Amino acid sequence: MHEQLINPTIEKFKAEFKAEPEHIFLSPGRINIIGEHVDYNDGFVLPAAIDKYICFAVRRRPQTNVCTLIAKDLGEEYTFDVTMEVKPVQQMWANYILGVFSQLQKPENPFCGMEIVFSSTIPMGSGLSSSAALECGFAYILNELFDLQLSKKEIAVIGQKSEHTFAGVQCGIMDQFASVFGREDKVIMLDCHSLEYQYFNADLKGYSLLLFDSCVKHTHLTSGYNERRKDVENGKKVLWKKFPEIEKFRDFTVAMLDGVKEEMGSVSYKRCLYLLKEIQRVEMAAKAISEGDVEYLGTLLTETHAGLSTEYEVSCNELDFLVEHALKQKGVLGARIMGGGFGGCSINLIKENKVEEVISAVREKYLEHFNIQMKVYQVKISEGIKEYTNEYII
């Protein structure tokens, strides 16, 4: 099943290091069914790991202190000394790894050199969290190779902190959590405040989850993301000043929000309004998906897109177009922007027998309007990070 990713990664390892890798690890990307931008706002999210992976081929090198990293798809290499303090560098992909290593570089963790080649089927920049897969995959590798006794939850938190400290993105915990905790045919309802979680069956028989990649990534992703966080923090300050007895942001009501609208200002009000409504939608979506109410799940997805576009304002013309025209097609139950925004993918819930028709119609209109070839990814809900041994063939 995974040979098309694993085998070329092994071949690259053998070509570079003249040896067989000792371990193969697969670290998945993720989708988020619903609950966008609430993971850093005490809310619930509904992510799942998917069958798109980063494959790591790995060998320990006890006789050296050098860690050699080869990003096969980028044709780039980075090396560092495991005994020296690591700091952020220009190569962004290396920062995700170095950010993880910096947290584990302790006297009680006697690391040695390593050789690592990695390659991916997670499309970069499409909102499928290739960065979380890279961070958590590397943390998982260190945990396994050096017996660090880290829990799954600790691995997820380490991945998140790497993003904060070495990549400069103040992301929530959802992406990392999904990559580590994913299970086949299960979605995870995660409480982003307590990190408590539960699994819900995701039986979508007769329906497919398709990602339509806009193939655009507007440059204000990081700045826009951090601006949204500031807008929300401003709103929270006003809410807690008025209602100090409320413990968690998600416990505020829309009526409370309306009561401080003028003091808060229109921008922070819109951001907070979206978040409070989205947190409620996640709970309704978990119930719908577990009960097989796929039509209502589709309705909730579409409501989320409207909120992301008009209230949280993280959509763009290309994604609004993809969602609008997908919803015009027969067999589409719901569609929305997925990920941080300003580009990337829409997620679409489509009847299986209508998939090809929908793809053809939307792709044609998108090309005609933007002169961009839309990419399509069909995804299945999959397992989280794990080691693969003797399951590949050369």
URHU-V953622 format. One record per backbone hydrogen bond with DSSP energy under -1.0 kcal/mol. NH is the residue of the N-H (numbers start at 0). CO is the residue of the C=O. If there is no record, write none. Layout:
NH | CO
NH | CO
This chain:
4 | 1
5 | 1
6 | 2
8 | 4
9 | 5
10 | 6
11 | 7
12 | 8
13 | 9
14 | 10
15 | 11
16 | 12
17 | 13
21 | 57
22 | 57
24 | 55
25 | 385
26 | 53
28 | 51
29 | 127
30 | 47
32 | 45
40 | 37
42 | 37
44 | 189
45 | 33
47 | 30
49 | 28
50 | 379
51 | 49
53 | 26
54 | 118
55 | 24
56 | 116
57 | 22
58 | 114
60 | 112
63 | 60
66 | 79
67 | 113
68 | 77
69 | 115
70 | 75
71 | 69
71 | 117
74 | 70
75 | 70
77 | 68
79 | 66
81 | 64
83 | 80
94 | 90
95 | 91
97 | 93
98 | 94
100 | 96
101 | 97
104 | 100
105 | 103
108 | 105
110 | 108
112 | 60
112 | 63
113 | 65
114 | 58
115 | 67
116 | 56
117 | 69
118 | 54
120 | 52
125 | 122
132 | 128
133 | 129
134 | 130
135 | 131
136 | 132
137 | 133
138 | 134
139 | 135
140 | 136
141 | 137
142 | 138
143 | 139
144 | 140
145 | 141
147 | 142
154 | 150
155 | 151
156 | 152
157 | 153
158 | 154
159 | 155
160 | 156
161 | 157
162 | 158
163 | 159
164 | 160
165 | 161
168 | 162
170 | 168
176 | 172
177 | 173
178 | 174
179 | 175
180 | 176
181 | 177
184 | 380
185 | 182
186 | 199
187 | 46
188 | 197
189 | 44
190 | 195
191 | 42
194 | 190
197 | 188
199 | 186
201 | 184
203 | 201
206 | 203
207 | 349
209 | 347
210 | 376
211 | 345
212 | 374
213 | 343
217 | 341
220 | 217
223 | 219
224 | 220
225 | 221
226 | 222
227 | 223
228 | 224
229 | 225
230 | 226
231 | 227
232 | 228
233 | 229
234 | 230
235 | 231
236 | 232
237 | 233
238 | 234
239 | 235
240 | 236
241 | 237
242 | 238
245 | 242
250 | 247
251 | 248
256 | 252
257 | 253
258 | 254
259 | 256
260 | 257
263 | 259
264 | 260
268 | 264
269 | 265
270 | 266
271 | 267
272 | 268
273 | 269
274 | 270
275 | 271
276 | 272
277 | 273
278 | 274
279 | 275
280 | 276
281 | 277
282 | 278
283 | 279
284 | 280
285 | 281
286 | 282
287 | 283
288 | 284
289 | 285
290 | 286
292 | 287
293 | 291
296 | 292
297 | 293
298 | 294
299 | 295
300 | 296
301 | 297
302 | 298
303 | 299
304 | 300
305 | 301
306 | 302
307 | 303
308 | 304
309 | 305
310 | 306
311 | 306
313 | 307
319 | 315
320 | 316
321 | 317
322 | 318
323 | 319
324 | 320
325 | 321
326 | 322
328 | 325
331 | 328
332 | 348
333 | 348
335 | 346
337 | 344
341 | 313
343 | 215
345 | 211
346 | 335
347 | 209
348 | 333
349 | 207
350 | 330
351 | 205
353 | 350
354 | 351
357 | 353
358 | 354
359 | 355
360 | 356
361 | 357
362 | 358
363 | 359
364 | 360
365 | 361
366 | 362
367 | 363
368 | 364
369 | 365
370 | 366
374 | 212
376 | 210
378 | 208
381 | 48
383 | 181
384 | 178
385 | 25
387 | 23
